[in-house]
Amino acid sequence: MSFTTRGATTGGAAAASTNKSNTTTTTTTTSTTTTTSTDPQNNDAHRHNQSALGHLILPQLSAAASPHSTSSSSTTAVGSTQPLPPAAHDLTLTRILAPPAPHQPEEKLSGAHPAAPHSELRGHFVDQHGRTLLLRGVNVSGVSKLPTSPNGSSHVSDRFFDHKNVSFVGRPFALDEIDEHLERLRAWGLTFVRLIVTWESLEHAGPGIYDEEYISYLRVVVDRIHDHGLKCFIDPHQDTWSRFSGGSGAPGWTFTVAGLDLTAFDAVNAAHVHNTVEDKHTPHMHWPTNYAKLACATMFTLFFAGHVFAPNATPVEEVHLSEFLQRHFVAAFAHLAERLKGSPALVGFDTMNEPHYGYIGLPDLTKWDDRAYLHFGAFPSAVQSMALGNGMAVDVDFWVKASLLPTKKAGTRLLNKEHRSAWLDGKECIWCESKRHGVWDVDPSTGLPRVLRPSYFQTNPSTGQRVDFIPDFYLPFVRRYADAIQEVDPSLLIFVEPVPNEDLPRLVEEADQKRVGWIAAPHWYDLHGLPLWGKPNQSISLSSFAQRRKWIFQNIYFGNDGARRNYTAQLKEIVSMSVRNMGNRPIVVGEVGIPMDIDGKRAYASGDYREQTDFLDAVMSGIEENLVSFTLWNYNPRNDNVHGDHWNGEDFSIYSPKPSRPGTPSLGRQQRGGAGHPDHAHHEGGRALPALLRPHACKVAGVPTRARFDRATRVYELEFVSPAAAAAASAPLSLAETLRGGPGRGRGGAGDRGICAELPLRGGHGG
């Protein structure tokens, strides 16, 4: 059977989400449910469901329909004077479970539901009643990449290299602000939090020395998350390895044990570090170029495969460097899991944010793939980067922003004229001939760096066998990490990430396929989300572009409708890939979002966020039509109009507390209710709220097969099937009967909830 639920407001703007006192602002709405059956003889389905009434409230705000026109009252069901239970998106009493995930044959997958790929075959989160969960949430927070003391904002250089004496207490929120922010997230229906925690924040003082003060603070945050009806999972966040290689993540001492001098990275172009560049206003999208630079590429290679590609590296505490690094990373987050054990809000741990292979598998040391790596600014090849780090002055290609493609070559630049080394005194490049790894040396006839072993990182140097990063290095790390976390608490879920813009790990071994609690956690951004490339009314399929599945012009879509089609198709590809590679496990898009500073930050001066709203609406539509859970990037309580999220100039936050330029109007003021609106305090500071605040199914007593919200017509559609009800000889319940708590025949035995879609209304079940 298939149930289609439509809800449309009939007067003014729809209500905002529940506030702390559970008072609401509503408009009169109706819900009609139509049912079709795969069994032509089942006429009872039509008899029971031709005109079922329920009470749907669409939490939708817009400039066209002002919240001022609504009235405040307590929410009641149609025909009833009793208040409904707490909002359906409240997760206080909800257990988030991942059912077993057997792999499906490829031929069976090809027959899945066309609107929602593999919806009936792939897995979903379920709760203790057997209901399907579609989780909506947000990353908290981008500012957690940075210490509070000293000020870690990436435009600040003061005490930047004092990497052992830092504190992250207060990330993501100051203690006296926690309730305010969590109440806002709950009001917005974002009740699934990806909590950002960097390795540096836990172990910055030195190997094995944990910041127990910060961990105690995190326990307070996680417990408060539960108090507000939210759930969370921990994200061991990193970008390009570390703050000291232009990103975030690893402690500064990881470079020291590898023999690298982190104070020299900018001088030798081993990293583009925003804190140390002369011009703090250089285009902030420099930071992804660090994946191809010496510091980041070397550290990831050593972390995952140093024992293979750098066997002669100096041992640390009598173990190989790669073992030393992995041991400490895993132990730090296992220690955090132990300290957070028992908190009902905590459901699991991410593996590592956007892991990277460094040099592993690199086919050509003299150039980088221009689809897979952002070429911008001074961009040396791998061998040039190694030579620069070893004290050589080298002419390298220089890239600038282009029109049709992201960038284009615009000449060369001579770097490292001072002949500074990226290696500590007494050390030299770990990849050079004199270190016996023999990747490169200096050509005596030209004085230029030359490659000695072109395929060095493609094959195991000791065996000659070709290597594959995922099965040979990444999956062994994931297994080790997952075992350590689940040894602390076997119920914790493990959110498995892929390399950025690449497929999730393919679970080939039977033992991996039977792993309990592994979740597919890809990320997805449209190329329009890169300020370096983004253009109004254009969207680009980034994964197809990076993986060369289409020509550039085949990846460009125009207009809002084009963006919606593009994003839905991109996410459909991701869902299909997830099922192929990891089986029918639940899927969480761990990062997805839009830059708020598009179109030259015009919205910051005008208060007109229509372009951002259209952009986010297309993104949200792609997510909901593919029936996946997600956590937006990001909610940042320290965001402002000048420095954005305070990290490399990025500005993705859906919340900004106040403008930083004198005379600038409040952000998104056209989108929020005034001082008389009951949720005014929650909406103040919100960005693109008309796209963000939308109806959605949270807990479904069945398997959803289709969901769609049309922001223009304000109609939300949901289809779901119930295999248990379809097998029953008797007729199913109508949606109205289910909402009234009639005799249930659904698969969720506890509570007898029958077949229904629980929407984030101003009411519904609070489990």
N, C-alpha and C positions, 0 to 999 in steps of 0.2 A: 504494500500500500504506500501511497505517497500523499503527504499532507502539505498543502500550500497555505501559508498564513500571510495575510496581507493586512497591514495596518496603515491608516492614513489619518493625519490630523485634520480636523474639520473647522478649527477656529484659532487663528493666531499661531504664535510660536509654540513649540512643544516644550515640555518641562525639562529643566536641568536634572542632573542626577541627585541621589539622595544626600541630604546633609545630615549632620550629626544628630539633630533632634527628630529626624524622620518626617518633618513637615515638608510639604511639596507644593509645587506650582503645576497645575494641570490644565489640559483642555479636554473637551469631550472627544473621545476617539472610539472607534469601533474596530473589531477584528472579525473577519469572516474566514471560515475555513472550508475549503472544498477538497473533496477526496476522490481520487480515482483508484481503481483496484486492478491488479493484474489478473484477478479472477473474475470473468464476466458474470458469473452467477452470484457474486457477492453484492446483492442489491442493498443489504443492510448498511453497508458503508455509506451509501448515498443517503439512506433514510436518516442515519444518525448525524450526518455532517453537512447537510445542505445549507444550514444557516445557524452556525454556532456563534454565540456572542461572547466576547471576552473583553478585557480592558487593557488596551495597548497605549503606552505613552512613549512618544519618540523624543528622546533627549536631544533635540536639534535646535541650535541657535543660528540665526542669520541676521545680516544687516537689513534684509528686506522684511523680515517678520520679527519685530523687536520683542524681547522678553518682557518689556514694560506692559504689554497688552494682556499678560496672563494674570490669573488670580491665585491666591494661596489657599490651599485647603488640604485636608488629610486624604490620602488616596484610598479609595474604596473600589471594590469590584462592582461591575454593573449589576444592579438589582440588589446590592447589599449595603448595609450601613457599617460593616465591620472593616477596620483597617487591614490591609494586606500585610503579610510578614515582611521582614527586611528585604532589601533589594537582592535580586537574583545573582548579581555579580559579587555579592559578599561571599568570601571563601572561608570564613571563620571556622565553620564546622565541616568543611569539605576536605576530604582526603583525595589528593591528586595521585592517581595510580596509572601505571603503564602495563597493560595486559601483555601476555606473551606475544612475541612477534615472529611467527614462522615466515620464511621466505615464500613468495608466491611464484609459480612458474611464469616465465615471460609471456607465453601464449595466453595465459589467463588474464594477465594484466591488460592485454590489448582490448579486452571487452569491457573495460570499466566505464562508469558513468561519464558521458562526454562533458557535462557541465562542470563536474568536480572530479578531476582525474583520480581514479582508483579510490574514490571515497568509501565504497562499500568493501573494498579489499584491503586498503591500508588501515593502519591502526590509528586510534585516537586516544587521548587521555580519557579516563573514566573516573567516576567517583565511587564511593562505597555503596551506592545504590545501583550501580551499573549504568548510570547516565553518561552520555557523551559530553565531554567538556571542551569548549572552545575558549581558550584562555586569551585574554587581552591584557597587555601590560606595557611596561616602559623600562628602559635602562636608567638606573639611578646610581651614579650620575657621571656625566662626562668630566666633571670637576674632580671626581675621585681618583683620576689619574695623577693628581698633583698634590703635593703636601700642603698642609695648612701653615706649617712653620719649618723653614722660612717660606715665604710666599712662593708657591711653585708655578704661578702663572707663566706661560711660556714666553711672554714679552718681558719678563723680569729676569735679570741676570745676577742680582745680589745673592751671594752665598750659594750659587747654583752648584758648584763643585764640592760643597761640603755635604757629600751624599750620605754619610753615616749618621749625621746629626739632624735628622728630620723627624717630623711627626705628621701623621695623617688623621689624628683625632679631630673630629668635626667634618670628615668626609663620609657621607655626602651632606649631612645637615649638622648645624649647631644643635646641641642638646635642647635648647629652649625653642627650636623651630621645628622639631621632628613632627609634632602633632599637626601643626599647620599644613605641612607638605603632604603628609600621609592622608589627612582628611581630604585634601584637594584631589589626590590621585583616586581615592575611593569615590569621590563625587563625580569624577570624570569616567568612572568605570574601568580604570586601569589598575586591576587588582593583582596582577602577576608581575613581580618586580625582578628584573635581572640586576642583582646588586654587584656593582663594580668593586673589586678588591684586587689591587696589584701585588705581585710578589714583593716589590720594594716596600710596600706599606707594612708587610709582616716581618721582613727580615733584612731591613736596611742597615742595621748596625754591624752586621758581619755574619758569616756562615753559622747557622745554628742559634743565633741570638734573636729571639722573637720579641716584637713590640707588644708585650702583654697589655699595656695600657690601651693601645688601639684595639686589640682583640676584645677587651672588656667593653669598650665603647661599641664595637660592632654587635656584641651580644645584646646590648641595650636597644640598638636599632632594630635588630631582628625580632626581639620580643615586642617592640612597639608596632612593628609591621603586623604581627598577629593581632594585637589589640585593636587594630583598625580594620580587620577583616580581609587582609591581604596575605598572599603567599610570596615566597621569594626563592631564587636559587643564586648561588655564588658564581660570579664570573671572574676567573683569574685573568685579568685584562692585560693585554700588551698590544703595542703598535710598534713595529720596527724594532723590537726587542726591549728598548729601554728609553727613559727620558734622555739619557746621555748620548743616545744615537738618534735623537730627533723624534722620539715617540713616547712610549710609556711602558711600564712593566717591571723589568728585572732590576735588581739592586745594582748600584755602581760597582760593588766589589766583584761582580761577575766578569767585568772587563779586566780587572786587576789580576785575577787568577789565570786569565788567558794570556796575560802579558801585554795588554793594550793600555795605552795612556789616553784616558777619556778626555783629558784637557786639550789634546791635539787634534781631535776629530775635525773640527771646523777648518783648521789651518791646512789640512791635507785632503780635504774633501772626503773624509771617511764617513761623514754624516753631515746632513744639513740640520743644525740645531738652532731652533728659533731663538732660544735664550741667548745665544752667543753671536748671532749674525749682527753685522754693523747696522743694517737697516731693518728695524723691527717691522716695517710695513711691506717687506717683500711678499709676493703672492704666497699665501699660506698653504697652497696645495703643493708646495715643495715636499712636504713630509713623506708622501708615498714613494718618492724617488729613493728614500733611504733603504728600501728593500734590496736595491741593487748596489748599494755602497758597501765599502769594506767592513765597517763595524758591525752592521746588522747581519750581512751575509755570512761573515765569519762566525759570529756567535751562534746563529741558528745551525750552521753546518757542524760546529763543535758540539752543540747541545744534543742534536739528534744523531749525529754520525761521526763524531770526532774519533771514536775508536777505530773506525774504518778508514777515514780520509786523513787523519792526523795521528797515526799511532805513535809517532815520536814526540808528541806534545809532552811537556813536563808534567809528571804526575802531581796530583794535589792530595795530600793526606794519604799517600800510598795507593790511590786509585786513579784511573784515567780521568781526564778532565771532563769528558762527556758524562761519565758515571757520577762524578762529583756534582755537576750542575743538575742533572736530572734528580739525583737523590735528594738534594736540598729543595728543589722546586716541589717535588711530591710530598716530602716531609712537612714543608711549611703549610700546605693546604690540608694535609691530613691532621695536622695540629689544630688548624682552624676548625675543621670538622668536629674534632673532639671537644673543643671549647664551646661550639654551638650546639652540640648534641642535646636532643631533648626539646629544642624549640619547635613548637607546632607549626610555625610559619615556614620553616626551612624544608624544601622538597628535594634539593639536589645541588650538584656542582657542575659547572661547565668544565670542559677539559682544559683548553687554553684558547683565549680569544685569537682568532685569525692566525693560526700557526703558519710558519713559512719554512720552505726547504733550503733557504740560503743558496749555496752553490750546488747543492745535491741535484744531480740530473742535468746540469747546465751543459748544453751541447756545444757551445761555442764561447770560449773565454774572450773573444775579441769583439763580441757585440751582444746586446740584449734584445729580446723579442719586443718590438715596439707595440704589440697588442697587449702583452702580458705585463709590461712594466711601463709606468709613466716616465717618459723622457721629458725632462724640463730642467732648465738652467744648465750648469756644468754637469755633464753626464758621462763619466768615464766608463769604459768597458771593464770587465772583471780583472783582466790582467793589468790594465792601466791603473785601476784602483789599488791593486796589490803593490804596484811600483810606487805610486804616490805615497802610500802608507809606509813604504820602506825608505823614504827620504829622497825620492827622485822628483825632479820637475818634469811634468808631462803636459803636452798639448792634448786637450780633450775636446770633444764635440760640445757645442753649446746650442740649446734648444729653447724656442720661444713659442708662445701661444699662436695657434693657427686658426683658420676659418673652417675648413672642411674636416680636418682631423684635429685631435686635441692639440698637438704641437708639431713644429717643424724645425729642422736643423737650420741654424743661422750662424755658421762659422765655427771657430774654435777659440779656446782660451788656454793660456799657459798657467798651470796651477803649481802650487808649492815651490815658488821661486826661492823660498828660504830653506828649502831642503830639510824640513822638519820631519820627524818620524812619528808614526802613530803607535810605535811600540815603546815600552818602558826601557830605561837605560839597561844596556846589556842584552836586550832582546832584539830580534829581527823578525821579518815576516815569516809566519809559520808555514807559508806555502812555497817559499823560495827553495832553490836547489840546495843551498847550504844547510837547510834544515832537514835534508834527506827526503822531503816529500816531493821535491822536484817538479813542481807545477810550472815554474817559470824561472828565468834568469835574465841577465842583461846581455844583449847581443854585443860582443866586443867590437864588431865592425861598425855598428851604427850608434851604440850607446843607448839604444832603446830597449824597452822590455820585450821579451819574446816568449811565446808559449812553448814549453818543452813537451808537455803531455796533454794534447788537446782534449782527449776524452777522459781526463783524470776523474772528474766527478760523475761520469756516467757509468763507470765500471768499478767494481771492488779492486783496488790496486793490488791486493795480495792474491786474489783468486782469478781476476780477469772477468768475472761474471757481471753481467749488466745489473744495475741496481734500480729499484723502483721505490721512491720515497715512501709511499703509503704503506705497502705491506712490509717493507724491510725496516723502516725506521719509525714512522708515525704510529702505526697500529700497535707495535710493541710498547711504545710510550703510553698510549691510551689505555692499554690493558693494565700496565703497571700502576698508572694513576688511579684508574677505576677500582682496582683491587684494594689500594690503600684507603680510598675514601669509603668504599663499601665495607671494608673491614671495621671501620669505626661504627657505621650504621648501615646494615644491608638494605634498608628501605630507601636510602638516598638514590635519586635518579642521576644518571650521568649524561650530560648534554654534549654530544659529539659534534665538533665543528670540522669543516673542511678548510683547506687552503683557500684564501680569498679568490673568488671568481672561478673556482674549480669544483669538481664533483665531490660529494661526500665519500668517505672511505667505503670501498666495496667489501662487504663481509663475506669472504669466500670460505673460510674455515668453519666447520660445523660448530666448534666451540664458541666462536664469535657470534654465529647466528642464533645460538641459544642463550646468549648473554641476557640477563634480566636487568631491566631498568635503563637500558641504553636508549637515548632519545636522539633523533635526527635534528640537528640545530644549525642549519645553514644561515648565512646572511644574504641580504639582497639590497642592492642600491642601483638605481638607474644612473646612467652616465650623466643625465641632466642634474643629478645631485652633486656633481663636482663643479664648484664655482669656476674652475679654470675652463670648463667646457660648456656648462649649462647655458641654454638660450631660451628665451620666452617661447612658449607654444611648441617646443620640440622635446622629444624624448628619445632616448637611445637604449637599445638592448645591450647592456654592458657585458653580460656573460657571453652572449653570442658574438659580440665584437671581440672580446678577449680570447675566446676559444676558436675564432675564425670560422664559425659556422655559417656566417653570411658576409657579403660585402658591406661596407660601411653604409651605402645608400639604402640597402635592404633593412638596415637596423634603425632607420630614422622614421619616426611617426610624428604627425602634426596635429595640433589641437587637443582639446580635452578628451574627445571621444577616441582619438588615436592613442593618447596616453593610456586611457583606460584599457583599450584592447591590447596595447603593448604590455602593460604591467600584468594583466591577467594571463597573457600568453607566457611571459617570462616566468611567473610563479608556477604556472602549470608545468613547465619544463622542470623546475626545481622539485616539485612534488613527485613527478614521474621518476626523476633521477633518484630521489630519496628512497622510493619504494624499490626500484631496481637494485640499489646498492646496499640498503640496510634493512630491507624487508618492510613489512607493514607495521612499522613503529610510529608512535606519535611524532609529529613534526612541529617544531617551534622555530619560526623565523626570528633568530635571536637579535638581529639588528636590521632595521628598516626605517627609513626616515627621509626627511627633505631638509635642505639648507634654507634657513629663513632669510638669509641675506641676498637672495637672488634679485636680479634686476637692479643692481647697484644700491641695495638697501633703501629703495624708495619708500617702502612701507614704513620704515622707521620714522620718516619725517611726516608722512601723510596719514598714517594710521589705517591705510587701505591695504588689507591683507588678502584681497581677492585672488591674486595670482598664487600665493602660497596655499590658500584654501582649495583652489582647483587642483593644484599639484598634489596636495595631501589626500584629497578626495579620490583622485585616480589611484593613488597608492593603496588607500584603505579598501577601495573597491576590488582591486586585484587580490588583496589578502582575503577578504570575506568571500569572494566568489570561488576561491580555491579551498575554503574551509580549513585554514590552518591557524594555529595559535601564533601569537607574535608578541614581541616586546620592542616598542619603538625606540629609536635613538633620537633624543634622550630628554630627560627632565633634569634641568640644571638650575639649582637655586641661586647660583652666582653669575648667571648669564647677564650680559648687558649689551648695549648697542655698539660699543666701541670695540671691545675685545671678544665679543661673542661668548663662546664656551670657555674662553681663557686657555685654550690649548690649540696652538698652531693656527689661530685665527678662525677655526671652525665655528659655525653658528647654526646648530641643528635643534636647539632646545625648544620644546613646545611650551616652555614657560620662561618668562623673563620678568623679574620682579619690578624693575623700574628702568626708565631710559637713562642713559648716561650723558646725553648731550643736552645742555640747557635749552629749554623751549620745545623739546621734542614731545609730541603728544604721547599719552599712555599707549602702550603697545596693544594693538587690536581693539581699540576702544569701540569700534563700530560693531564688534562681534559680541559684546557682553552686555548683560543687564546693568542698569544703573544702581544707585545706592539702595533703592527700595526693593530690588530683586533679592529673594532669599539666598541665592547662591552668588551674589555679587562678589563676596570676599574670595570665593573659590575661583571665579572666572577672572578676577583681576590679575593681569599678567599672562593670561593664556594667549596662545597664538594659533591661528587657523582653527578656532574652536568649531565653526560650523561643519568642518569636515571630520573633526575628531569626535565630537559628541553625536553619536548616531546609535540607533537601536541595533541590537545584536542578540543572538541566541547564546546563552552562557552554558546552560545545562539542558541537554536534550534527551528525553526518554526514547531513544532510537538512534539511528545513524543518519546524520544530515547528508543530503545529496545536493542541495542547492541553497544558496543564500545570496540575496542581493538587496541593496538599498539604493534608491534613486533620490538623490538630494533635491532635484528639481521638483519632482512630484510628491516627495516625502512619503514614499511607499516602501515598506520593507517586506520582502518575500523570503519565506523559508520553506524548504521541502525536506522531509526526512522520512525514512522507512523504518519499520519495526519488524524485524524478522520473526520475533516471538509472536507478535500479534497477527502477522500474516499467516502463521502456521495454525493459529487457533481457529476452531470451527465457529465460534460465536462472533458476533459483530464487535468492532472496536468502539471505544468510547469517543465521543466528540471532544473537541478542545474545551468547550464550555463545561462539559461534565467533569473533565479532568481538573480544570481550575477550581471547580466547586468541591473537589476532593471526593468524587464519586468512586465506586468500586473499581480498583485498578486491575488491569490485566497486563501491564508492562513487564519488562524483564527485570526491573529493579524491585526485587521482592520486598526489601525493607521500605516501608512507607507506602506501598501500593500506589505509586504515582501515575501509573498508566502511561498513555502515549500523549506527550505534550511537548511544547517548546517553551522553556522558561526564558523569558526575555528580560533585559535589564530595565524593567519598568520601575515605577515608583511603588514597588511592591513585588510580590512573587516570593518564592521560597528562599530562605536565607541560608540554606545548608551548604 
